[in-house]
Every structure is written in C-alpha cells, then in structure tokens.
Amino acid sequence: MLGVAQRGVFEVTYVESLLWTLFGALLVAACDVPICLGIERLLARSSRRNRQLLWCLLFIPLFTPTLLTGYAYANFSLSLIRHTLMSRGLYLLLLGFKFLAVGTLTLVYTPPPASPSSLHAAQLLLPQSGGEILWSLRIRSFLRRVVPCFAILFVLVFQEFELSSIMVTDTWTVRLFDEQALGVTVAESLRRAVVPVLIQIGFLTLCYSQMRWGTRLRENATQLLKPLNFGSRTILWITVLAAVLLVTLFPFFFVSRSAGTGILTVLKQKHTASQLLVAVGYGLSTGLAAFFCARWLTSNSLSDGKTAHLAKWLAPLLVIPGLFGSFLVSLSVQSLFQLDPLLFAYNSVIPAAIALFLFLLPRAVVVLLAMQQAGPQEHLHLARILPAEHSTKGAVHELQWRLLHQPAWLAAAILCLWGYFELTPLAILAPPGINSIMVQLYNQVHFGRGVIVSGLLLISVLVPMIILLVVFGGRKLFAVMPSWFMRR
C-alpha cells in the first residue's frame, strides 16, 4: 500500500487523480498507436524468423511481472516525487512499452485497410463525387483499425493499479485503495468509481462497435501494407529493444545483482515455501478454470442447440466484469461477500479466487481466439483426422502436438502465469494467515530495497519459469494427450 506518510492521501483530490489518470491514458494510447501501426507493417514485410523474433521481443515486456519492474524503479521514482511530471512520465513510459504487444495484436486481428479494388472504384467515381467517396472510404478504413487499438490501450492504462502503487504515482485506483485503508467503506469506494466505470464503458463500447462492424468486411490484406524504409525499420527495432531493456532486462539484472546472499536466507525461511505454494495454487486453479471456461464459451457460442444458447447468455455475464480491471473486480467481489448470505465465506480463499478468475476470463477468451486464428484452419483439421499408422505414429503425434496440443498448453500456461503474478485481488481479498508470496513482496517493497526482498522477488520470478521449462521440456509425453484438450 502506498504509505500515507510518503505523500499524504488528501494532498491531491480524487478528481485531480482521476483527471491525471485520464490524461495519462490518452497520452499513452496516442503515442502507442503510431508505433503499433509501424510494428504491424514491419511484421508484414519481415521474414518468418524476424517475425518470430519481433513477436517474442514484444511479448517479453507484456509478461514481465509488474512487481519486478516497479521494484527496480521504486526508489528512483520516489526521488522524483517533487518533480511530478518526470515521475509520471517515467511511469507512463513503462506502461507504453509494456502494452505495445497488445496494441499490435489488436491491429493484426482487426479489419485491414480498404483493398486496392475498392480504392480504385472510388477513384473512378472521383469526378462525380468530388473526392468525397474516396476520402470517406479512407477515413472509415483508418478508423476501423485505429479506434479499437486506441480504446484498448486507453482502458489498460486507465485501470492500472499495481505499478502506480509501487512507483508512488497518484492515480484514481491508488487513491481509492488508500482511502479505503483509512476507513472508507467499500460501498463508498464503488460509488466513487462510477465515473471511471462509465469512462471505460464508453471506450469499450466504441471498440466493440468498430470491431463488430469491421468483421463482416474482413479480408487478408497483409501484403497491402506498404513497406517501411530503412530509417523507420531501425527506429522501430530500437523502440522494441528499448521496451525489453527498460521493462524487463534492467529490472531483472538489478534484482539479480542486489539479491546476493538474500536468496539463501529466503530459502532457509520456513514460510517461503508455503507462500510460494499459495501463489502457485491460485495461479494454477484460476488459470486452468479460466482456460476451460473460455474454451467452453468459445466453442459452444458458435454452435447451435441448447448448450449454445446457454453459452451465449453466460458469456457476457462472465466475461464483461473482467474487462474493467482487477481493482474494480476485487472491490465488487469484496462488497458482494460482505452481504449477509455470503459473509460466512468472506475470510476464505473463495473471494480472491473468484475475483482472479473473473479477471482472467476475458483474457482467456482473447488468448484462445488468437491461438485458433494463428494457423491455417485446414492444417488443424487435417491434424485431427490424420491416421496414426504404426510406422508413422511418432511423426503424427509430433505434428498433432505442434498444431493441436501445444497451442492449448501454451494458452493455459499464459493464463496460469497471469494468475500467479496478478497481485491486486490477493492484496484486497486474501484471507488472514494465507499469504501469497506476491502479497508478501508487495507489502515489503514499500519499505525500501534489500537483499532479502530482492532474493524473495528473484525466487518468485524464477520458480514459475522453471516449472514451465520442466513442463514443456517433456512435450513428447504431452504429444499423446487426448484431443479433447484442444477440442473446438
């Protein structure tokens, strides 16, 4: 929690915090959209190996734990506390770099620009229309691509809580969290969150309307994107590398260097293993639950019958809450379990698990849909029906693993990692006596840096990475897993 002694909760009003957050989100989205447009063009004109490298570099900052990044910059940000613009600028820069992958993915999966045939037809009508048709087509095509990207980036920055709290940056989420710690009721916090909710609803509705309108006109137009010159390509590569350096590499090396003997000390502490198990338990349970629920929703919503009807009704109820971020989801679940019928479960793991599940579910739907669209559908169908003769059984299983099972395991792993590192629901709803290592770290990073905290943070980052390496290292065993795991 942001210490009251550090800057005083009521030095800045809630309205000012909200306006600062609104301005910052607009600024980050406006700066990221042109970069993401350039990265999309760079991806379209790169070789397969360079595309894989670029996507890998983009995803590294996105999946870097916020605690790792925030811990590395916390003291420096605190030293800029009298220079508000510089402190906020550093915070917004890190967020802008972190969400470049999200903006680029949004552009890749939203409708492409107007085809040359449509533009040519508009040019033929130019003498009669005075250029209005051509310009209208170009503007609508541009908005179809930019508006969803801008809206999603805005919402992600606007609802952020963890990094702003660690870096002592005043946002509306941190303001509500601090005021609640001073005794403000959950109901009052939710009442004050109405305006931020309405702002997010506006941007999400705008994004959804543009994406729905465009999907009916979608076509594969990767080759229609104009190539970039050498200078633009160089600037984009430097930007992506800077994102990896500032968000991931520098914090990781900083923590590794300062950990020192702290790792050995932490490993000797009895509660370290239990706190790790709690975090792994939350991550695995909620990540897998979100994965299977999202798989059921996506597969049944596109079919017919009673199951499809139920899925279409349940999908908005389950998916929409998580779109407003983990902070608002956690406050809503907290207020729900303070009601008399559910009060008996308030001090259990159930509220935190439900909040974490609701936060992960929309992300699970997006990840699964992206995985399904990543490869040619005819290849996936052939992999399912391919007979496994005795002489080719190993090759068939390897092909089925790569096309069918590996994307499913990767999607599940991503969601479990998100659940493991997500801090906010546990910080607000974790029951007494059942502490996750992430909450323990969050409580300690506000008291300064040290070898113990650095060692604990490094262990918390390395443990899930080691688990993933062990799991995917045995992929040949998973190649023979039943096909229901990736059934669509």
N, C-alpha and C positions, 0 to 999 in steps of 0.2 A: 504494500500500500504506500501511496505517496505520503510521506510524512508531513503532518501539519506544520511541524516546526521548520520544515525546509522552505515553505513559501507561504503558508497561511491559506486556509481553504477559502476564505471570503475576501481575499485581496482582489480577485477578479470575479466578476459576477458570472452567473451561469449563462446569461445571454451573451456576454462577451466571449466566453469559452465556446459557445455554440457557433457564433459568427466566425471566430478564428478557425474552428474546425471546418466550417463550410467553405471558407475562402481557401484553406489549405487543400481540401479535397478537390475543389475546382481547379486549382493551380496544378496539382499533380496530374490530374486527368488530362488537362490541356497540354501539358508538357509530354506526357507519355504517349498520347495518341499519334503524333507525328513520328516518334521513334518507332512505335509498333508498326505503323504503315511502312516505314523503311525496312524494318526487320522482315516483314512479310514479303516484300519484294526481293530482299536478299535471299530468303529461303527459297523463293520460287525459281531463282536463277542460279542456285548453288548446286554443286554435285551432291550425290546421295551421302557421301561421307561428311562433307561440310555441313549438310543439313542436320545430320545426326549430332555432330559436334555442337552446332549452334543451339539446337533444342536442349542438349544436355547443359550447356552453359546458362541457358535461360531458366531452366528448372532448378538449378542449384540454389540461387538466392531465394526462390519461392519456398523451397522445402527446408531452408535453414531455420533452426529454432529461433524464435523471437528472443527468448531468454539469452541465447548466445550472442546475438547482435547487440541487444540492449545492454548486456553486462559489459561488453567491450567499450561501449561509448558512454556509459552512465556518468562516470566521473568527468569526462570531457564536456558532456552536455551540462552537467551541474556547474562547471566552471564558467559556462556562458550564460548563467542564469540572469545576469544583469544585461545581457545582450540578447533580448528576446528574439529578434529577427534572425540572428545567427543560429540560436538554439533550435528555433522552429525550422529554419532552412535545412539544418543537418537532419532533423527528424523526417522532414518531407522528402529529402533526397534519398534517404534509405528506403522509405516506403515506395517511392517512384521506381527505384531499381528493383525492389523485391517483386513488384507486380507487373514487370514487363512481360513475363511469360503469360500472365492472364490476359493482358491486352492483345498480345499476338495471337493467342489461341482464339479469342473472340473474333478477330478479323478473319482467321483461317476458316472458322466454321459459320460465319455469316455470309450472306449472299455476295458474290463477287460483283465487280462493276458491270455496267451495261456492255453487251457484246458489240463487236465491230459492226455486225449487221444492223443492229438497232440504231447505232450512231450514224451509220451510212444512210439508213432510211430517213432519219431526222434531217441529215444534211441535204437530201434530195428535196425535202419539204421546206428547206430554208427560205427560198424566195417567197413562198406563200405564207409562211408563218412568221417571217421576220426574225427568225432565230429563237423564238420563244420555246418551240418544241425541243430543240437541241439543248438549250440551257436548262429547261425543266427536267429533261432526262438525265443530264449530267448531275444536277443538284440532287435529285431524288436518289440517284445511284450512289452519290457520295454520302448522303445522309444515312442510307441503308447500312453502310459499312461503319461509319464513324460514330453514329449515335449509340448503338449498343456497346461499342468499345468504351466510349467516354462514360456512359452511365455505369457500367460495371466497375470501372476503375474508380469512379467517384464514390460509389457505395462502399467498396472495400476500404478506401482510405477514411471515409467519413465515420465508419463504425469501428475503427481500430481502437484497441484499448491497451494491450499488453506493452507494446513498445513505448507508447506515450507515457505510461505509468512508470516504467523503469527509467526512461530518459528525462523524467521530470518536465514533461511538456503538457501544458494545460489544454485539455480537450473536454468536450461535453461528457464523454464516458468517464474520464478520470474525475471530473467534477462531481458527477452523481455518485460514483464509488466512494469518494472522500466524504461527501456529505452524509451518505448512509452510515459510514463508520462513526460519524459524530452523533448519530441518533435519529437521523431522518428515516421515516418508515419506508418500507418497500412500496406501499401504495402511493406515497407522495413522490417517490423516485419515478415510478411508472407514469404518474400524471405529468411530471415534468419532461418525460421522454416522448410525449405525444408529438411535439413539433419535429424532433429528429425522425420519428417513425413516419410522419407524413412526408417529410422530405425524401426519405428513402423509397416510400411507396411511389412518389412521383417519378423518380428516376427509374425504378424497376418497371413501372408500367410503360414508360417511354421505351425502354429497352425491349420489353416483351412485344409491344405493338410493332416495332420496327422489324424484329426478328421473325415474327409470325407472318407479316406482310411479305417479307423477302423470301421465305422458304418456298413459296409457290413458284417463284421465278428463278430458283437457284440453278446454276449450271457450273460446270467445271471450267473455270477460266484462269487457271494458274498461269498459262503461257501468255495471257493477255496483259499481265503486269509488266510494265516497262523495266528494262534492266537499269541498274544503277551504275554511275561512273565510278572510277577508282577512288576518288576522294570520298564520296558518300559511303562506299563499302568500308573504307578504312575507318571513318568516323563511327559507323555502326558497330564494327567489331571492337573498337576501343571502348564504346559505351557498354557493350555487353561484358567485356572483360573487367571494366571498372565496377560494374554491378557485382560480379563474382568476388572481386578483390575486397570491396568495401563491406558487403553484406555478409560474406562467408569466410574468405581466406584470412583477412586481417583479424576478425574476432576469434577464429579458431586458433591461429598461431599465438595470438595474445593470451588466450586462456591456457593453451598448452605450455607456453613459456612460464606463466605465473603459477601454474599448478604445483610444480616442484614436488616436494615431499607431501603435499596435501593429498595426493591420490592414495598413498599408503596409509595415511592417518584416517581417511574416509573409509577405506576398505576394512579397517580394524573396528570401526564403529558398528555395533550390532544392528542399529536401526536403519542403516543404509540399505541392506538387502531387502528389508520389509518395505521400505519406501519405494524402492525400485519395482518390487513385485506389485505394489498397489498401482503404480503408473502403468506398468505393462498390462495388468489386469484391466484397467479402464480402457487402455488403447485397444487391446485385442477384442474385448467384449463389445464395445461400442462400434469399433471399426468394422468388425465382421457383421454385426447386426445391421449397420447401415448398408453394407455391401449387399447382403442377401435381400434386404427390404427394397433397396433401389433396383436390384436385378428383377425382383418380382414385379415391381411397379412398371419398369420399362418394358418388360416382356409382355405383361398382360394388358397394359394400356393400349397396345397396338393391335390386339386381337379382338375377337367377338365372343359374346356369351356373358353369363352372369359374373364370372371372375373378372372380365374386362370392365364391366360396369362398376363393380366394387372398386377396382384399382383406379378408375378414373375419378371416383368420388374421394377416395382416400389420398390420392397423390397431392392435391392442393393442401389438404389439412395437415399432412405430414411434412411436405417439402417447404411450404411458404414460410413457416416460423424461422427456420434456419437461415433464410436469406437476409434477416435483419441483424445477423452477427451474434457471436457467443455472449456478449454482455447483456443484450436485451433478452435473449432466450433464457439466460440464467436468472435474471430478475423476474421474468414471467413465471418460470418454474418455481422460484422461491416463494412468490406470492401465492401460487396455486397450492403448495404444500403447507402454507400457513393457515389454510382453511380447516375447519374442524374435522371434516370427514377424512382428510389426508394428513392431519397433524401427527398421527402416530408414526409415520414414515419420514418425518422431517429430518431426524438425526440419523438417517441411514444413508447408504450409498445410492439409493434409488433416485433422489432428485438430481444429483450430479450426473449419474449415468443417463438419465432421460434428457437432460439439457445437452450433454455431449452428443448423444445420438441425434437429437433434432438439429444440432449444428452441423453434424457430418452428413446428414441425409441428402440435402441438395447438392453438396459437393460429390457425394457418391453417384448421384444421377448423372451429373456432368461428366465425371470420370468414365463411367460405363458407356455413355453415349459417345464420348470421344474415342474410347477404345474400339467400339463397334464400327465407327466410321474410318478408323485409321488404315485398314487394309481393304483390298478388293473383296466384295461380298461373295463373288463366285469362288474365290480361293477358299474362303471359310466353309462354304457349302461342300466343296469337294473334299476338304479335310475331314468333315463329319462322316461322309458316306464312303470314304476310301477304305477298301477291304484290307485287312492286315494278314497277308499270307505269311507262312512260316519263314520264308526266305527273306522277306522284306519287312518283317514285323518291327524290327528296331528302327528302320528308316521311317516307317509310317507313324510310329509313336513319337519320334522326334519331330516330324512335320506337324502332327496334331498338337504336340506340346507348344511349338512355336506359334501356331496360328490360333489355337483354341484356348489352351490352358494357361500359357504364360501371360497373356493379357489379363486374365481373370486374377491370377495370383499377384500380378503387379498392381492391379487396381485395389485388391484387398490390402496389400502391403502399404500402399499410399495412404489409405484411409486409417489403417491402424497406426501409422506414424503420425498422422494428423491428430488422432485421438490421444496418442501418448504425449505429444508435445503441447497440446492445447491446454492452456492454463486457466482461463477465466472461469469456466464452470466449476472447477475444483476449488479455486480461490474463494468463490462465493458460496458454494453449496456443499463442500466436502464436510463430512461429519467429524466431530471431535474424536481424536485418537486414531483416525485412519488417514494419515498424511501421505500424499503423493510426493515423490522427490521433486516434482516440478513446483509444487506449492512451497515446499521447504526452501528451494532455491529462490523463489520469488520473495519470500519473507527475508532472506538473508542478503540479497543483492542491494537492498536499500541501506544496509549498514556499512557499505564500503567493500572494497576488494580485499582478498586474502587468499593464501594458498589453500585453505580448507574449502572455501566457496569455489575457487577455480577448479580444484580437484573434483569436487562433487558435480560441478557443471560438466566437466570433461567426461566423467564416467556416465552421466545421464545421456550424453550425446553418443558415446561410443557403444553403449550396450545395445540399443536397437539396431545400430549399424551392423554389429557382429551377428545378431540374430538373423538379420536379413541375408547376410553373406552365407551363413550356415544353411538357411532355408533354400535359397536359390542355388547354392553350391550343389545341392542334391537334386537338381532339376530332373535328372534321368529317372529318379524314383517317381517324381510327380508326372512324368510323361504318360504313365499308365493309369493316372487318376481317371475316374469315370467322367463321361462327357457332360453329366448333369451340372457340373460346376460352372460351365460356361454356356448352359442352355439358353437359347433366346426364343 
